[in-house]
Protein backbone atom coordinates (compact mmCIF):
# COMPACT_ATOMS: atom_id res chain seq x y z
CA UNK A 1 0.00 0.00 0.00
CA UNK A 2 1.40 3.46 -0.88
CA UNK A 3 2.46 6.01 1.71
CA UNK A 4 -0.23 8.37 2.96
CA UNK A 5 1.39 11.35 1.23
CA UNK A 6 1.16 9.47 -2.07
CA UNK A 7 -2.59 8.88 -1.76
CA UNK A 8 -5.09 11.28 -3.35
CA UNK A 9 -6.16 13.88 -0.79
CA UNK A 10 -9.73 12.55 -0.78
CA UNK A 11 -8.41 9.22 0.55
CA UNK A 12 -6.25 10.61 3.36
CA UNK A 13 -7.88 10.23 6.82
CA UNK A 14 -7.27 13.80 8.02
CA UNK A 15 -8.52 15.34 4.80
CA UNK A 16 -11.58 13.08 4.86
CA UNK A 17 -12.37 14.20 8.41
CA UNK A 18 -12.17 17.86 7.41
CA UNK A 19 -14.35 17.32 4.35
CA UNK A 20 -16.92 14.87 5.74
CA UNK A 21 -16.83 15.21 9.52
CA UNK A 22 -15.52 12.69 12.05
CA UNK A 23 -18.89 10.93 12.35
CA UNK A 24 -18.69 9.85 8.70
CA UNK A 25 -15.25 8.23 8.85
CA UNK A 26 -14.58 4.53 9.17
CA UNK A 27 -13.13 3.23 12.43
CA UNK A 28 -9.82 2.54 10.70
CA UNK A 29 -9.59 6.16 9.49
CA UNK A 30 -10.24 7.53 12.99
CA UNK A 31 -7.65 5.22 14.52
CA UNK A 32 -5.18 6.12 11.77
CA UNK A 33 -5.50 9.81 12.64
CA UNK A 34 -4.63 9.07 16.27
CA UNK A 35 -1.71 6.83 15.30
CA UNK A 36 -0.43 9.55 12.92
CA UNK A 37 2.31 7.53 11.21
CA UNK A 38 2.92 4.03 9.94
CA UNK A 39 6.08 1.98 9.91
CA UNK A 40 8.47 0.64 7.32
CA UNK A 41 6.50 -1.23 4.68
CA UNK A 42 3.05 -0.32 6.03
CA UNK A 43 1.19 2.96 6.06
CA UNK A 44 -0.89 4.04 9.03
CA UNK A 45 -4.23 3.06 7.46
CA UNK A 46 -3.01 -0.49 6.96
CA UNK A 47 -1.76 -0.68 10.55
CA UNK A 48 -5.06 0.69 11.90
CA UNK A 49 -7.07 -1.82 9.84
CA UNK A 50 -4.94 -4.73 11.08
CA UNK A 51 -5.33 -3.65 14.70
CA UNK A 52 -9.12 -3.45 14.39
CA UNK A 53 -9.22 -6.82 12.64
CA UNK A 54 -7.43 -8.47 15.58
CA UNK A 55 -8.95 -6.54 18.50
CA UNK A 56 -12.52 -5.39 19.15
CA UNK A 57 -13.06 -1.69 19.82
CA UNK A 58 -14.16 -2.49 23.35
CA UNK A 59 -10.98 -4.47 23.95
CA UNK A 60 -8.83 -1.62 22.63
CA UNK A 61 -10.58 0.81 24.98
CA UNK A 62 -9.74 -1.46 27.92
CA UNK A 63 -6.05 -1.88 27.06
CA UNK A 64 -3.28 -0.68 29.32
CA UNK A 65 -0.06 0.99 28.20
CA UNK A 66 1.76 -2.35 28.32
CA UNK A 67 -1.01 -4.06 26.33
CA UNK A 68 -0.69 -1.51 23.55
CA UNK A 69 3.07 -1.84 23.31
CA UNK A 70 2.58 -5.50 22.41
CA UNK A 71 0.73 -4.51 19.22
CA UNK A 72 2.84 -4.28 16.10
CA UNK A 73 2.98 -0.68 14.90
CA UNK A 74 2.30 0.96 18.28
CA UNK A 75 5.24 2.52 20.11
CA UNK A 76 5.30 4.52 23.34
CA UNK A 77 4.21 7.80 21.72
CA UNK A 78 1.27 6.18 19.94
CA UNK A 79 0.21 4.25 23.05
CA UNK A 80 0.14 7.37 25.23
CA UNK A 81 -1.81 9.29 22.58
CA UNK A 82 -4.43 6.54 22.34
CA UNK A 83 -4.75 6.17 26.11
CA UNK A 84 -5.19 9.92 26.55
CA UNK A 85 -7.83 10.12 23.79
CA UNK A 86 -9.78 7.15 25.15
CA UNK A 87 -9.68 8.42 28.74
CA UNK A 88 -10.89 11.86 27.67
CA UNK A 89 -13.81 10.25 25.82
CA UNK A 90 -14.76 8.19 28.87
CA UNK A 91 -14.66 11.25 31.12
CA UNK A 92 -16.73 13.29 28.68
CA UNK A 93 -19.46 10.65 28.71
CA UNK A 94 -19.51 10.61 32.51
CA UNK A 95 -19.40 14.35 33.19
CA UNK A 96 -22.97 14.35 34.48
CA UNK A 97 -23.08 10.79 35.78
CA UNK A 98 -24.44 11.97 39.15
CA UNK A 99 -27.64 12.91 37.33
CA UNK A 100 -27.95 9.63 35.45
CA UNK A 101 -30.73 7.17 36.22
CA UNK A 102 -29.71 3.88 37.81
CA UNK A 103 -31.27 0.77 36.27
CA UNK A 104 -30.98 -2.04 38.82
CA UNK A 105 -34.39 -3.76 38.73
CA UNK A 106 -37.06 -4.70 36.22
CA UNK A 107 -39.25 -1.95 37.69
CA UNK A 108 -36.55 0.57 36.80
CA UNK A 109 -36.67 -0.71 33.22
CA UNK A 110 -40.47 -0.52 33.09
CA UNK A 111 -40.29 3.08 34.32
CA UNK A 112 -38.31 3.92 31.18
CA UNK A 113 -40.98 2.41 28.93
CA UNK A 114 -44.24 3.90 30.18
CA UNK A 115 -45.09 5.13 26.69
CA UNK A 116 -45.12 1.54 25.41
CA UNK A 117 -47.73 0.14 27.78
CA UNK A 118 -50.61 1.21 25.54
CA UNK A 119 -48.81 0.98 22.21
CA UNK A 120 -50.51 -1.14 19.56
CA UNK A 121 -47.17 -2.02 17.95
CA UNK A 122 -44.26 -3.92 19.42
CA UNK A 123 -41.19 -1.80 20.15
CA UNK A 124 -37.82 -3.40 20.89
CA UNK A 125 -35.70 -1.06 23.02
CA UNK A 126 -32.14 -1.30 24.34
CA UNK A 127 -30.92 0.46 27.47
CA UNK A 128 -27.17 1.07 27.55
CA UNK A 129 -25.58 1.25 31.01
CA UNK A 130 -22.19 2.26 32.35
CA UNK A 131 -20.20 0.23 34.88
CA UNK A 132 -22.39 1.62 37.68
CA UNK A 133 -25.58 0.48 35.91
CA UNK A 134 -26.50 4.07 35.10
CA UNK A 135 -28.43 4.74 31.91
CA UNK A 136 -26.24 6.48 29.34
CA UNK A 137 -28.39 5.90 26.26
CA UNK A 138 -31.76 4.47 25.24
CA UNK A 139 -32.43 3.41 21.67
CA UNK A 140 -35.38 1.89 19.83
CA UNK A 141 -33.99 -0.98 17.77
CA UNK A 142 -37.13 -2.01 15.90
CA UNK A 143 -40.86 -1.38 15.64
CA UNK A 144 -43.30 -4.07 14.55
CA UNK A 145 -43.85 -7.76 15.17
CA UNK A 146 -40.80 -9.16 16.94
CA UNK A 147 -39.10 -11.99 15.10
CA UNK A 148 -35.87 -13.74 16.06
CA UNK A 149 -34.72 -13.51 12.46
CA UNK A 150 -35.23 -9.74 12.31
CA UNK A 151 -33.42 -8.67 15.50
CA UNK A 152 -29.69 -9.04 14.92
CA UNK A 153 -27.22 -8.77 17.83
CA UNK A 154 -25.09 -6.39 15.75
CA UNK A 155 -27.86 -3.77 15.74
CA UNK A 156 -28.05 -3.96 19.52
CA UNK A 157 -24.37 -4.07 20.41
CA UNK A 158 -23.04 -1.45 17.96
CA UNK A 159 -24.51 1.44 20.02
CA UNK A 160 -22.98 -0.16 23.14
CA UNK A 161 -19.54 0.39 21.64
CA UNK A 162 -20.42 3.92 20.55
CA UNK A 163 -21.57 4.92 24.04
CA UNK A 164 -18.92 2.86 25.87
CA UNK A 165 -21.59 0.85 27.66
CA UNK A 166 -20.45 -1.80 30.12
CA UNK A 167 -23.80 -3.61 30.21
CA UNK A 168 -27.12 -3.56 28.42
CA UNK A 169 -30.73 -4.39 29.20
CA UNK A 170 -33.28 -4.94 26.45
CA UNK A 171 -37.03 -4.69 26.60
CA UNK A 172 -40.10 -4.81 24.42
CA UNK A 173 -43.85 -4.58 24.81
CA UNK A 174 -46.65 -7.07 24.14
CA UNK A 175 -49.72 -5.21 22.84
CA UNK A 176 -51.78 -8.36 23.52
CA UNK A 177 -51.59 -7.64 27.25
CA UNK A 178 -49.88 -10.94 28.09
CA UNK A 179 -46.18 -10.44 28.97
CA UNK A 180 -45.36 -14.16 28.81
CA UNK A 181 -42.36 -14.63 26.47
CA UNK A 182 -42.86 -16.26 23.08
CA UNK A 183 -40.49 -18.75 21.47
CA UNK A 184 -38.99 -15.87 19.48
CA UNK A 185 -38.46 -13.91 22.71
CA UNK A 186 -36.61 -16.85 24.23
CA UNK A 187 -34.47 -17.33 21.11
CA UNK A 188 -33.58 -13.64 20.86
CA UNK A 189 -32.53 -13.59 24.51
CA UNK A 190 -30.28 -16.63 24.10
CA UNK A 191 -28.58 -15.06 21.09
CA UNK A 192 -28.02 -11.77 22.89
CA UNK A 193 -26.58 -13.47 25.97
CA UNK A 194 -24.15 -15.40 23.75
CA UNK A 195 -23.16 -12.31 21.75
CA UNK A 196 -22.69 -10.30 24.93
CA UNK A 197 -20.32 -12.87 26.39
CA UNK A 198 -18.25 -12.81 23.21
CA UNK A 199 -18.01 -9.01 23.28
CA UNK A 200 -17.55 -8.59 27.02
CA UNK A 201 -20.80 -6.63 27.36
CA UNK A 202 -23.24 -8.40 29.68
CA UNK A 203 -26.96 -8.63 28.95
CA UNK A 204 -28.40 -7.95 32.40
CA UNK A 205 -32.08 -8.52 31.66
CA UNK A 206 -34.78 -8.78 29.03
CA UNK A 207 -38.02 -7.23 30.21
CA UNK A 208 -41.38 -7.64 28.50
CA UNK A 209 -44.00 -5.05 29.38
CA UNK A 210 -47.76 -5.06 28.88
CA UNK A 211 -50.48 -2.64 29.92
CA UNK A 212 -50.73 -3.86 33.51
CA UNK A 213 -47.75 -6.13 34.17
CA UNK A 214 -44.27 -7.17 33.10
CA UNK A 215 -42.04 -10.23 32.74
CA UNK A 216 -38.34 -10.20 33.65
CA UNK A 217 -35.97 -12.89 32.40
CA UNK A 218 -33.63 -12.04 35.28
CA UNK A 219 -36.34 -12.30 37.93
CA UNK A 220 -37.36 -15.68 36.52
CA UNK A 221 -33.68 -16.74 36.51
CA UNK A 222 -33.70 -17.28 32.75
CA UNK A 223 -30.56 -15.15 32.41
ABEGO torsion letter per residue (X at the ends): XBBAAABBAAABAAAAAAAAEAAABBAAAAAAAAAGBBBBGBBAAAAAAAAAAABBAAAAAABBAAAAAABBGBBAAAAAAAAAAAAAAAAAAAAAAAABBBBABAAAAAAAAAAAAABABBBBBBBBBBAAGBBABBBBABBEBBBAAABBAAAAAAAAAAAGBABBBBBBBBAAGBABBBAAAAAAAAAAAAAAAAAGBBBABBBBBBAABBBBAAAAGAX
